[in-house]
Amino acid sequence: MTTINKLVQVAGVIDAAEADMIIQQGTDWLGFALRLPSGKDDIPEQDAAVIIKGLDAPHAGVLISYLTDAEEISDFCRELGVVAVQLHGDVETAQLRSLKEIRPDLFVLKSLVVKQDNAEELLRLVDDTHAFVDMYITDTFDPRTGAKGATGLTHDWNVSAELVRRSPKPLMMAGGLNPENVGDAIRAVRPAAVDAHTGLEGPDGRKDRAKVAKFVAEARRAFDEIG
């Protein structure tokens, strides 16, 4: 894994050509959302595995998963060849502990999904789980659809900033980030990493090269400013 600082991830990769373009623009990690509850994955699992196994360090593929069972998560990560997994499901602390025991080599990101008034709940979650997590990722809940990620919605950045202060582990910020707001988000929250998905897409649903390039440039500039 690359150093967990000033890290930029782009999620929702749909094919090899898009993955190559994202890497060319200077992104560190690529996120692959698979076995989604909706059943509408962005990319077939076998295609994702080929891309992931072809990445050269410091670039890495990250499984974005809603699975909640440690054994199942571990097996799927092994199938794909990922070194990192981003858990968006309601994973019990005991399962997080179990995952770390069976796969100490796996870099585990746990989502902190920001709702209207759940800041205290998220802070307690950090207190309870940080021993079994390598990084947290904030995201935004969509009350209309119940979605916990890829909503294109921002949330109260004060909550993310409070989570950064509370967490002994680094935090990746996501949730409605795009080339226009990522710099302000980094300066306000001071995360270790940022992630974008829908905010980088064009009308055709593919990642837009200019948007990805600007997102990476604005993120790097803001990370340099906050040191």
N, C-alpha and C positions, 0 to 999 in steps of 0.2 A: 504494500500500500504506500501511496505517496504521503508526505507529511500532512497531518491533519491541521492545516492552517491555510487560510486564503484559498480554499478549495472551491472549485466551480463544478457543479453537476448539472447535466441536462437529462431530463427524464422523458420517457415515452417514445423511445427509439422505435421506428417502424420497419427499417430494413438496413441492409449493409451500406447502401449509398448514403443514407442519412447519417449513419454512424461515422462513416469516413469524413463527411462534411463537418460534423460537430467536432470531431477530433482536430481537423485542420484549423478550426477557428480558436483552438487553444483550451478547450474544455478538458477537465481532469477525469471525471467519472461519467459514465453513461448509465442511466437507470432504465431497467426493463421491467415493466409491470406485467406480471403473468399470473394465470389462474385467478383472474379477477372475479369478484362475486357476480358481476354482470355477465360473465362469460365472453365479453368482447375484448379480448386481448389485442394489444397494438401490433403484435408480431407473433408468428408461430414459435413455439418453444424451441424446436430444432434449429430454426434460423437464428434465434437469440444465442443459442449455445455456440454456434459456429462463430458469430461475431465476437462473443465474450472470449472464447479460447484464442482468437486471433489478435487480441489487444496486447500491446507491449507496455510494460511498466514505464512511467508511473500511471498510465491510463488503466482503468479498471472498470469492469462491468458490475453493476449492483442489481441484485434481484429485489424488486419492489413487490412485497407479498402481503396477502391478507390471511395466510395460514397462521394457525395458533398453536399447533402441536410441535414440540421441539424435534422429535424424530422425523416428522414429515418435512419440516423446514430444512433440517440437515440433509436429508436424502435428496430433496429438490435442488439444493445448492450444489451438491456433489454432481448431480446430473448435468447441471448447467455449466459447472466449472467456475462459479463465482467465488470471490474471496470476501464479499461483503453482502449483507442482506439488510434490507430496510423493512421493518415490520410495522404494518399499518393496521393489523387486526388487534382485537382486545386480548393480547397475550398475557396470561397470568404470570405473576412474578416467579412462581415455581417453574413454569415452562422456560422462562428466560434463564433461570439458574441452570436448568437441565441442559439447555442449548449450549451454554458456556462450558458445561462439564463434558459434553460429548464432542463439541467442536471448538476447543480453545483457539484454534487457528482462524475461526470465522469472525470477521469484523461485523459487529451487530449495531445497527441503528434502530432506535425505537421512536415511533412517531408520538408527538404531543399535539393532539388535534385541538386547536383553540376554538371554543364555542363562545356564546355571548357572555356567560358568567361562570366559567369553570377554571379560572386561574388557580384557585386554592387546590382544587383537585389535581391539577397538573403538577403543581409544586410538590404535593405529597407523593405523586407518582415518581418524580425524580428522586425524592428522598428514599423511597422504597426499592427502587430498581437500579440505581446507578452502579452498583457493584457488578451487575451482569450485563451492562450496556457499554459500548465503546463511544457512541455518539448519539445524541438526540436529534430529531428533525421536527420542527414545528410545521404545522400545516393548518388549513382553514376548513372548518365544517360548513357544509351547505345545508341549512335547515329545510330548504325546499326539496332536496333530493335525498338527503341523508348521506351524501358522499363525504369521505374523509380525506380526499386528496384529488388533485387534478381538477379542482373546482374553478380555477381562474379567479378566485376571490381572495382579497387581502383580509387580514385580521388586525386586531389592536396590537401594534408593534410594542407597546408598553409591556404586554404580557410576555412576548418573546424576550424582551430585554431583561425582565425579572427572572425568567427561566435561565438565561445566560448567567446571571449573577448567582443564582442558586445552585446550578449544576456543577458537580465536580468534573463532569465530562464535557467535551466540546459540543457545540450545538450547530446544526445546519439549519438555515432558515429557508422555508418554502412558503408557498401560499400567495398566489397572485403576483409573483415577481415577474418583471419584464425589463427591457432595456431602459425604460424611462424612470423606474422607481428603485431599481436595485441599489444604486449608489446611496440614496437617502436611507434605504432600509439598513444597509451595512453600517452607515454612520450612526443611526439611531439605536440599533440593537447590538452591534459589535459581535456578530456571530463568527464562528471559525470557518463557516462554509455557507454557500447559497445554492439553491436548486430552482430550476424553472422548467416548465412543461408547456402548458397551453399558451403562456405569454410569449412564446417564441414561434408560434405557428402562423403560417399564412392562411389565406382563405381556403386553400386546398387541403388543409389539415397536416401538411408537412412542415417541418422546421424550416424557417426562412433564414437563408445564409446571412443576410445583413443583420437580422435581429439577433442571431446567435453571436455574431462578431461584436456587435455593440454591447450586448449583455456581458460578454466576457471582458471587454475593455473597460466598461463602467464598473464592473465588480472589482477588477484588478486595481483600478485607480482608487476606489474607495477603501479597499483593504490596505493599500499602501498609506493612505491618509491616516487610518486609525492605528497603523503600526502593528 
